[in-house]
């Protein structure tokens, strides 16, 4: 069963699919104020501007991180 999480800053929603994650750490290296596995939640989209987040997510090699427009709530 897939673990999918949603993290929103009000403008966009970052979607993380854990089973697709290759743990390349590109997100952490490129934007550690948002993507930090040492804190909970590990994705904190309010810590950077939307454009920076989109750029880093687009560089995710596995496709585990994607962007949705707008504020999409975390499913129950």
HELIX and SHEET records of a PDB file:
HELIX    1   1 UNK A   18  UNK A   20  5                                   3    
HELIX    2   2 UNK A   26  UNK A   30  1                                   5    
HELIX    3   3 UNK A   45  UNK A   47  5                                   3    
HELIX    4   4 UNK A   50  UNK A   58  1                                   9    
SHEET    1   A 3 UNK A   4  UNK A   8  0                                        
SHEET    2   A 3 UNK A  12  UNK A  17 -1                                        
SHEET    3   A 3 UNK A  65  UNK A  69 -1                                        
END                                                                             
